[in-house]
Amino acid sequence: MEWKKPDSSWEVIPTAALAPVPEPETYALLLAGLGVLGWVGRQRKVN
């Protein structure tokens, strides 16, 4: 967050630090989550 003092009152301006390229762990978690969803779907289909 940035603190700026325009005129006479304090104002908080939220700033987000977004990475332009996701980290490898992000892709790993995404693939793991999709794998779990696929496994659960297959288990439900078999039963």
HELIX and SHEET records of a PDB file:
HELIX    1   1 PRO A   24  VAL A   46  1                                  23    
SHEET    1   A 2 GLU A   2  LYS A   4  0                                        
SHEET    2   A 2 GLU A  11  ILE A  13 -1                                        
END                                                                             
